[in-house]
Amino acid sequence: MSERNKAVKERYSKSLLLFGTALAGLLFDTSAGAASPSATGTSTKKRSSHAVAAHTTSSSVSARKDHTSPRKKRSTGPLLSKDSEEVNVSTRRVASHGAEVTVSRKVMDRFVEGSNPMQILAQTTPGANFASTDAFGLDTYGNTFYVRGFTQMQIGATLDGIPMGTQGFANYNGVSITQAMIQDDIASMSMSQGAGALDSFSAQNLGGAMTYVTSDPKDKAGGKISQTFGSYNAFRTYGRVDSGILNSTGTKFYASFARTKTDMWKGQGYQSELQADAKLVQPLGDRGKISAFFGYGNFAQGNYLAMTKNMWEKMGRNSTYLKPDYEKAKQWAYYAQYTSDVPPGYEGVLSNDEIGNYAWDASQLQRTYVSSVNMHYDLFKNVQSDTVAYGNVNSGLYGGTNNFITSPSYGVPSLNADGSVSGVPMALSMAHAAMRRLGFTQKFTIEAPHHNKIETGLWYENNQWVYNQRLYEDGLTSGHNWLSDFKDGTGHTWFENTFNTNTFQFFLQDRWTITPGMTLLAGFKSLTQTTHGGTKGDYTQQLADEGWNTYYRHAVNGSLTASAAFLPHFNFDYHFLSHHEFYWDIAENMRAYDYYSQIGSNTAWGGLGNASRPAQTVFDESKKVLRPERTWNYVVGYRYDSRFFSGSADFYHTDYYNRLASISEGSANNANNAYLNVGRETMNGADVMGTIRPIEGLEITNSFSWNDAEYQSRSINYGGQTYNIKGKHQVYYPKFMYKANLNYTYKRAMFNFNVNYISSRAMTYMNDEKIPAYWVANMNLAYNFGKIGFTENLKATFGITNLFNNNYIGGVYGAASVKGDDNANLFVAAPRQFFGTVSAEF
């Protein structure tokens, strides 16, 4: 045997020994969180309804144990916490493998309790960017999450194997992670920054995939409570009870509750979220287990005002809805609806369209139920089965004051000499939405001869989405009640929409261990999704006759199918010389068509045509030429990991085909809205990250990201004019990002400081307007007092978000304009806020 082979054999033997040690620790681990197996934007038209709107972190143990099965890490990896029941195998902050980064529970605990998990992913993952209107990051309407050019609407997401659909506003085909479960009960989460993952089921994935894993109940009976207080009367209460092992078969469960509430930091109203979840685990001898999960979320908030860049610059950070000044709200609605002027004093400050953006109020209410039964079972010595059956139901109320319709009971409004308004030139426009999803997934894992691991599986789901728009009159001297009980049958129905979607996906892949530390994955997936539906009833003319002054609502009905029989995926991963890893990832992805309502932008059913060219005609013509969006993604990367330094560098390239967008086509005198292929896009980017650990407990991480995403179309007809957008940068995504994170742990104390730089972002396809660059920093401190009385891990934390109180545009929502600053889709980020938490286990 050669010296080289002896060395390889010796390293491999040591790896197996370490792996065995780690596995033994896991088998006897009784921690709280052992990982389990695994809206469209507001229309830009003036008369649309308002507001309807990391480095390798594993030690040599975890790095070696997973080189033959990168994705199995989620089902066997340990948590990184100070739980007294836990056996620690790895001590680093983020576990990385190939183009995937995994964030542990320990890392999540460094941030303000209850923070949106996507917010934590963005602050720990190169190439990711998250922004929101609120410090917790709960506002689905004002959130923006990007990873290497793709939004949360284009990234796959699963929770314990449950497909979660898009992670945007309204949850028309899934559920947001913040409403599916309580953040404290997430054991770990991972972000595939590469080309996605075949075994992560999604019909929206164009690049990348998010995977969330719930914690398991503890073996020992106990619980945890925490209480948070913060700025703007914020409070958050969390409690969890673990049953411990109840019988000789190992049955155990936990139940959790969380309540978050805070006043809005500008304007009137509040943000409130009530959550509950529970999980039961039943071992099946030594061959598997059954787990059942239930999650409940009830989220209500007043919406923050979406602004143009000019509104933000001229009216200031705190400018928002006009409530409680009802007379001003009526006056501004009159100017927006019945004139082309602006109220006195605003000449040269705001445009008439911008006056129309300032309404009385807007709000949303979302109620979500999600449940699943998972079974993992070893059918044979070398064959494993993983089954997930799930159901998801949610309902929502989305809407606000519509400045472009009139409450008819008070006649046609007029402007009085003193500037007041007779009549009520506005009304509440409220969408009643409901979704019901039923589905299942089935996976098989086969340990085949010659170091092959074959995985295959399928997913089926049926989804029904209902979106009905109703109108409610405002009073002569007072407006509607905020978040009142708008029961079915109340109000005046404007239109009714129903969509039904069937999704089927199959995948097959083989992970071949070429030599110890070197794996090659090859596989493909097949995906087909058919959506049919649209307008079931439209009462625009009837309401107009009653004096509501309603306008064209783009009624349309029909079906579309997105289908691809062969979407390949290849991945190569090589660990060598103990500390080094090289990998590449290649895949083709397809995204099924979006749907939402007949008025929403950026869907094949929404906002089509005009009063003289019906939406149904435009839809029927578009159906003949529409093709679903596709991407080819290429990633190549290198990672180095040692005790004192970890570093990584990734380069990626994406070819984006059949990019779809809402545009205005036709002559300038008779333009109509359409949803068409606007050409290709190419994207090149790189992420570089380095972490040093100069002394025990101190970790300093810096990362830099560059992205050059450019459109390739030379000719787009918009509003009767042709535009060349070739070479223009992708809207809303920054070209440069820089992140720094310092974390220091000394005995029981922890200090964390992180800062992000986000470069300017194009806000129009012509790149003539840009969102300014910004810096934002956060700081957190914690101290664990240990065991005091009957409590364990009595802990106090203090956090500051937006530490330097920067005034910047964070979230961006909705379709971008071709040019100019006449699109109110920008959200001002929250100012500096303070949070303190006391928690204890028992």
N, C-alpha and C positions, 0 to 999 in steps of 0.2 A: 504493500500500500504506500502511495506517495506521501510525502510530508504534507502536501497541500490537502489531500483527502483526509489524512489523520486530523489535521487542524479543523477541517469542516466537520468531521465526525465528532470531534471533541466539543466544538461549539454547539452542535446539534444536541448532543447528549446533555450538556448543561442546560440548554433551552428546555428540553423535555423535563428535566428535574425541576427547574423553576416553574414550568407550567404545571407540573403535578402538585407542587407546593401551593401554588395559587389556587388550583382547582379544589384541593382539599380545604383550603380556607373558605372558598365559596360554598362548598357543600355543607359546611357547618356554620356558615354565616347566618345570623338571625337579625340582620339590620332592618331598619324601616324601609329601606329602598333598594333592595337587591333588584337589579334590572330584570324585567320580564322579557320573554322572547318577543322577539319582536312581532259692485253695483254700478253698477255703471255710474259714470260721473254725471253731475248736474249738467243739463243741456246748456250749451253756450248761447242758444237763442234767447232773445230778450223776454219772450212771452212763455218760457217754459216754467213749469211748476217749481217753485223755490224749495230747495232742500229735499225734494223727492229724489226727491232726489233718490397663530396658533402654531403653533409649533408642535412637534411630537411631544406628547405629554406623558406617554406611557414610559415607565422604566423599562429596562431590558426585559423584565418579566412580561409586561403586557405587549410590548412590541413583538416578542418572540411567539407568544402564545397564539397570536392571531394571524400570523403570516400566511397560514393556509386557508383562513376563512375570515376575511376582513369584516364582513357584515354580521358575522355571528357575535361580534364584540358586544352588540347591544343586549344579547340575551345572557351573557355570562360576565360582563364587566362589573367590577365592584364600584360602589359609591365611594366618594372621597369626603367623608364627614368625620366628625369627632364622636359619633354615636358610640356609646359604651359597649354595644353588642357587636360592633363591626370589626372585621379583620381587614386591615388596610393592606392592599397589594401594591398599589401605586400611590405616589405622593405628589404627582404633578397636577397642574390645574386644568388642562384640557387634553383629552386623549385623541390623537390624530392618527389616521391611517390612510395612505393614498390621498385622494382628493376630498377626504371627509374629515371634519373636525367635530369632536364630541365634547360637550360642555357638561361637567359633572354637577351634582347637587351642591358641592362645596363652593363652586364658582358662583352659582346662582345666589347663594347665601351672602355673597359680597355686595349685592345690590339691594336697593330699597325693597322691602317685603311687598309682594304682590305685583312687581313690575312685569310688564308683558314679556314673555319669554323671547319674542322676536327682538325686543329691545336689548336684551342681554346677549343674544346671538350677534347682533350688530356691533356691540361694544367689545366683543371678544374674537370676532372673525374678520380677517382681511377681506376686502371686496364687498362687505355688507354695509348697508346704510339703513337706519330706521329713524323716523322722525314722527312726532305726534303733537297734538295740541295740549296734551295733559302730561303731567309728570309720570303717572303710572303707565301711560301708553295704552290706555283702554279704549280710546275713541276710535271706533272702526271707521267712522266717516272721515276723520282727519288724519289717519295713519298712513304712512308710506314706508314700505319695506322693499329694498332692492338687494339683490345678490348678483354681482357681475353682470349688470345690465338687465336682469329679469326681475319683475315685480312679484309680490306675494300672489298675484293672480296668475302667474306663469310658472310657479314652483310647486312641485308636489308636496303634500303634507300627510302624515299618518300619525295616529295616536294608538299605540299598542296594536298596530296593524289595521286600524280602522281608517279608511280613506276619508280625508277631511275636506276635500274640495278646495275651492279658492279661499283665501284668507282675507278677503276684502270686505267691503260694506254689504250689509243686508243678508249674507249667508243664503243665497238663493240655491246653491248646490252643495252645501256643506255646513261646517261649523267652525267658528274661530276658536283658537286654542284658549283664549281668555274666557270663553263662555263654555267650553267643553269640560274644563276641570280647573281645580284650584292650583295655582302655581306652586304652592308649597308641597304638593303631592306629586310633582314631577320628579322622577328619579334622575333622569338625564335627558339630554336632547342633542341631536347631531344635525349637522348641515353638510350635505354633499354638495361641494362647490364645483363638482365636475359636470358630467353629462347626465346626472340623475342616477337612478338605480332601478333596475328591471323589477326587483321584488318590492318596490314601493309603488303601490297602485295609485294612479292619478290619470285623469283625462285632460288635465290642464298643463302638465309639465312640459316646458320647453328647455329647461336646463336647471339642474339642481333639485334637491329634495330635502325636506325637513322631516325628521323623525323624532317623535316624543314618546317616552317610556314612562308609565306610571310606576310609582313605588309599590312594593308588596307590603302587606300587613306584617307587623313585627311578630316574632315568635313569643315575645313576652308581653303580657298585658300592660297597658300604660296609655300615655297620651301626650299631647302638647297643646299649649295655649300661647298666643301672642297678641299683643295689643300695640297698635301703631297710632300715633297722633302726628299731625303735620300742619303746614300752612293752609290757609283758606278753610279752616275748620275741618280738615281732613281727619278721618279716623278709619282704621281697619282692624277688625277683630277676626282672629282665626282660632279654630279649635279642632282637635283630632283625638279620637279614641281608638285604640287598638285592642282587639279582644285577646290577643295572644292565642296560642294553640289550644283549641277547645276539647279535642278528643284524640284518641289513639291514631286516627287517620290523618291528623294534621290540619284539620279545618281551622281557618282563621280569617278575620276580616278587619277592616277599619271603616270608620265613617268620619267625614270632615265637614266643616262649615266655615264660611268666610263672609264677612260683610264689609264692603268698602263704600265710603261716602265722602264727598268733598264738594264744597261750593265751587262754582265756576270762577276762574280767576279774573274774568272780566264779564260784565253784564250780569243779568239775573238768571237764577236757575242753579241746578246742582247736577252732579254725576253720581250715580248710585249703582252698585252691583252686589247682588245677593247670589252666593254660590253654595252648592253642596255636592259632595261626591262620596261614593262608597265603593269598596272593592272586596270581594270574597275570593279566597283561594282554597281549592280542594285538591290536595295531592292525590294522584292515582297510583298508589304504591310507589315503586321506584321507576315507573315507566312514563310518567308525565303528570300533568295537572290540568284542572279546569279552573278558570278564573272568570268572574262576572264583574262587570264595571257599570256604574251608573253615575252620570253627571248631570247637574242642573245649573242653569245660569239665568238670572233675571237682571238685565242691564237697562238702565234708563238714564237719559241725560238730555240737557239742553245742548243743542248744537252750537259750536263756535262759528262765527261768520266767515264764509269763504270770501276772499278779497282779491281784487286785482293788485298788481304791484303799485299802481298809483294810489289806490285807497290806503294801502299800508304806509306809503311814504307821506301822503298828505294828511291823513286822518290819524295816523299813529297806531302804535301797538294795541292800545286798549279800545280801539274803535270796534263796535260790535252791533248787534241788533238793537232796535230802537226802544224796546221795552224798558221802562214802564211809561214812556211818553207817548200816549195813545194818539193825541191830536197830531203830533209830529209824524207818527207812522201813517196816519190817514193822508196827511198833506203830501208826504213823499210818494205814497202809492198813487195819489192822483196825478202828480207830475209825471211819474213813470208810465202810467197807463193811458192818460188822456192828453199828454202834451209831449213835445220834444225838447222842453226846457228843463231847467233845474230850479229848485227853490231859491229865493233871494239869499245872497251871501255866499253861494256856492258856484257862481260863475267862474270858469277857469280853474276850479278846484276839482270838481267831479263832473263826469259826463252824465247824460240822461240815463244811459244804461246802468251806470254805477249807482245812481239814485235808486233805481229799481232793485238793486241788490240788497239795499238796506230795508229789511222788513221788520214786522213786529217781533216775531220769534220763529224758532224752528226747534224740533225735538225728535227723539227716537226712543222706542221701547222695544227691546228684544227679549223673548223668553225661549229658552232652549232646553231640550231634553235629549240626552244621548245615552244609549245603553248597548252593551255588547256581552257576548259569551265567547270566550276564547278557550280552545283546547289544544294543548301540546301533548303529543303521545308518540312513544317509540313503537311503531308497528312491528318492526323487526330490529335486529341488532344494528343494521346499517340503514334503516329507513325510518325517517321521522315525519310526522304529520302535524301541521299547524292549521287550525280552522278558526275562523272568526265569523260570527253572525252578529249583525248590528242593526239598530234602528235609530233614527234621528228625526225629531220633530221640532220645529220652531215656528213661532209666530212673531210678527213685528208690526209696529206702527211707525211709519216714516213720513215726516212732512213738516209743514210750517205755513206761515202766512204767504199767500200768493198775491203779489202786488199787481197782477195783470188780469184778475177777474173781479167781479163786483158782487157784494151781497145784495140781492135784488129787493129785499123787503123795504128798502129806504129810497127807492127810485134811482134815477141816473144822477151820479154825483156832480157837483159843481163847486167852483172855487169862489168863496165869498171875498168881499172887498178887504176884510181884515186878515186875509190869508188862511182862514179856517176853511174847512171842507164840509159841505152838506152831503148827506149820504155816506156810504161806506165803500170806497173803491178798493176793497180787498176782502179776502175770505180765507178760511183755513182749508188747505188742500192736504188731505191725509190719506196715505196709502195703507191699506189693510193687506198684509202679506202673510203667507203661510207656506211652509215647506214640510214635506214628508219623504224621508229616504228609508229604504229597506234594501239590505244587501248582504253579501257574504263573500269571503275569500277562502281559498283552499290552497295550501302549499305543501309540497313534498320535498324532502331533502334525502338524497341517496348517496351514501359513501360508496363509490364505485371503485373497482380495481384500478391499479396503476395510478394512484394518487389523484383520482378525479372525484370531485364533489358536484353532483348534478342536482340542480334545484329547478322546480317547475311549479306553476300555480296558475290560478284563474280568479277573476273577480267579476261579479255581476251586481248591478245596482239598478233599482228603479227609483226615480225621483219625480215628485210632483211639486210644482211651484205655482202658487196663486198670488196674483198682484191686482188688487182692486182699488181704484182711486175714487175717493168720496170727498164731497165738498160740505163745509159747515159754515153757516153765516156768522160773521162777526157782528157785535152790537154797535149801536150808534155812539155810545160813550165808553164802551169797554169791549175788550177782545175776548176770545175764547179762553176757556180754562186750560192751563198747560197740563199735558199728559192726562187728560180726563179719560173716563172709561168709554171709549168709542166702540160700543158694541156693534156686532153685525146687525144690519137693518137700520142703523142710524145714518143720518146724513143723506146727501143726494148723490147717487152713483154717477160718476163721469164716464168711466169705462171699466171693463172687467177683462183680466188676462189670466189664462191658464196654460202652463207648459208641462209636458210629460216627457221624460227623458229615460232611455234605456242605455246602459253602458255595459260592455263586455270587454274584458282584457285577459290575455293569456301571455305567459312568459316561459321561456326555457333557457337555462344557462348552465354552463359547465365551468367549474373553477378547477384548473389543473395545477397541481404543485409540481413544477418542473424539477426543481431541486429545493432543498430546505431553504426557505426564505424567498423563493422566487415563485410567483403564481401568475397564471394567465387565465383571464376570464373571457369567455365568448358566449354570446347568447343573443336573443331577440325577443321582442314582444309584438303582439298583435292587438290592435285596439279598434273598436268600432263604437260609435255613439250616435244615436238618432234622437233628435228632439223635434217634437211636433206640437203645435199649439199657436197661441197668440191671442188676438182679440176675440172674446166671446160676446161682448156687447159694448157698443159705443153710443153714448147719449149726448154727444156734443151739441147737436142741433136742438134737441129738446131743451137742454139747459139754457142755450142761447135765447130761445123763444121765451123762457121764463125770466130773462133779465140778468143772467149770470155773466154775460159778455164772454162766454167761453170761445175758444179758438181751436184751430185744427189740431187733432190728436193722433194722426198717423196710424190709423187702424190697419192691421195686417194679420194674416193667418197663413200658416204653411209649415212644412217640415224640411229639415236639413240633416244630412248624415255625413259624419266625418269618419273615414275608415282607412286603415293601413294594415296590411297583412304581415309586413316584415319591417320592423324597426330595429336594426342591429345595435349591439353594444359590445365594445371590447375594452378590456382593462388589463394592464400589466403592472405588477408591483414587485419590487426587488429590494429586500433588506440585505445589506452586505457590510462587511468589515465592522460589525457590531453596532456602529453608530449611524450608518448611512442608509438612506432609502431613496430609490428612484422609482417613478411611476408615470404612466400615461393613461389617458382615458379618451375614448372616442365613442360617440353615439349619435344616432338620429332620433329625433323626437317629433311628435305631432301633437297639436293642441286642438281639441274639439271646439265647436262654435259656442260662443257665449250667448246667453239669453237673459232677459230680465223683465222688460216691459215694452209696450209699444211706443213709449216716449223716451226711453233711455238712450243715451249715445253709446257708440262703440259696441253695438250688437247687430246681428243680421236682421233682427226684427224691430229695431228701435229707431225712432226719429226719421223715418224714410219719407221721401216725396214732399209734396206741398199741396195746397188747396186745389190747384189746377192739375196736378199730376199725382194721382192717388198712390199711397204707400204700397198698396197691393200690387200695382203695376210694376213699381220699382223692385219689389221683392221677387216677383216672378221672373223678371229679367235678370236680376242678380244671381238667382239660384242656378242659372245655366252656366255661369262663369266662375262662381265662387269656389275656392279651394281652401281647405284648412291650412293654418299656419304650420310651418315645419322649420326645424333647425338641424344643422350638423354642428356638433360641439367637439372641440379638440382641446385636451389639457395635457400638459407635460410638466412634471415637477420634481423637485429634489428636496429632501429634508435631512437635517443632521441633528442628532440628539445626544447630549452627554449630561453629566451631572451639573456642569457649570454653564453650559451654553446649548441653546437649541435654535436652529435657524431653518427657514424654508423659503423656497422661491418657486413660483408657479407662473407659467405662461399659458394663456388660453386664446383660442380663436373660435368664433362662431359665424357660420353662414346662415342667415335668416331668410327664409323663402315665404312668398305669399303673405307678406305682412298686410294685415287688414286694418282698416281705419274708416271712421265716419268722415265723409267729405261732402262738400256742396258742389254739385255738377250742373252743367247746362249753361245757358246764357246769363249774363249779369242781370237781365230784366226778368228772367224766369228761372232762377236757380232752384234746385231741389236737393234734398239730402239723400245720400246714398251710402252704402257700406261696401267698399270695394278693395281690391288688391292694389296697394299703393307702391308695390315694388319690393326690392330686396334691401337687406341691411347686412353689413359686415361688422364684426366686432373683434378687436384685438385688445388684450389686456394682460397685466402682470401684477402679481402680489408678492411682496417680499416682507418677511417677518423675522425678527430676531429676539431672543429672550436670554438675558444673563441672570445668573444666580450667584452673585459674588460672595455672599455670606449666608449662613443658615437663616431661612425664613424670608429673605429678601428676593423678590423677583421683579425684574424690569423688562417690559415688552414694548417694542416699537414695530410698527408695520406701515408700509407705504403701498398704495394701490394706484394703478394707472389703467384707464379704460378709454379706448378710442372706438366708439360705436358710431358708424356713419351710414346714413341712408344712401341708396344707390340709384333712386329713381330720378330721371331727368325731366319728366313731364307729368305733373299732376294738375288736373282741371279742378279748380276750387272757385266756386262763385262766378264762373264764367271767365276766369283768368287762369293761364297756365303758369305753373311754378316749377322751377328746377331745384330739387332739394339734394342732389347728389353732393356728397361730401359734408353735409350738415350733420352735426352731432345729435345723437339721440336725446329727445326731450326728457327732462326731469332727472337724468342720471349724471352725477358729477364725473368729471374727467380725472380728478385727483382726490385721493383721501389719505389722510395721515392719522394714525392712532398711537397713543402712548398709554401704557398702564403700569402703575407702580403698586405692588402689593407687598406689605411687610407684616409678618406674623411673628410676634415675640411672646412666647409662653401662651397666655390666654388672651392676649390683645391682638387686634387686627386693624391695619390701616390700608385703605385702598383709594387711589387717585387715578382717574382716567380722563383723557382729553382727546377729542376728535376734531379734525379739520376736514371740512367738506368744501370743495371748490365750487365755483359758480356752476349753475345748471341752466341749460337752455330751456326756455318755457314756451317756445314756438318752433314749428318745423323749419322756419327760415332762419332761426337762431338770432333774430334781430332784437329779442328781449331775453334777458337772463336774470335768474334768481341769484342774488349776491351770495358770495362765499361766507362761511361763518366758522367760528371756533365755539365749541361747547365742552364744558368740563363738569365732572361730578366727583364727589368725595364721600367716602363712607368710613366709619370707625365702629369697632365692636369690641366688647370685652365679655368673656365668659367667666362667671363667678364660680362655676362648677356646681357641686352639690351643696345646697343649703336647705336644711330641714328635710321635708319630704320631696323637694324638687331636685331635679338634676339639670345640668347645663343651663342654669339661670343666666340669661344673656341680655345685655343691653346694647343697642346699636343706635347710631346717629348718622343720618345721611343728608347731603345737600345736592340737589339737582340744579343744573344750570348755574354752577358755582359763581360765575362772574356776571350773571344776570344779563346775558347778551340778548339783544332784540334781533331775531332772525326768522326767516320763513323756513318752517320745518316741513310739514306734510303738504303734499300736492295731490289733488284728487280730480279725476275726470279727464275728458278728451282735451288735448292741447289745440291751440289756435295755429293756423298757418303762419300768421304774423300779427304783430301788434299786441297791445296790452288792453284787450277788451274781454278778458276771460276770467271771471271770478272763481278761481280754483286753487288759490293759495291760502295756507293756514299759518298764522303766527304761532310759533312755539311758546310753551309755557315759560314764565319768568322763573327766577330763582325761588326754590321752595325748600323747606326744612322738614325733616321727618325723624321721629324718634320711636324706637320700638323696645319693648320688654317682652321676653319670651322665656318659657320654662317647660321642661319635660317632667313627666312624673310616671 
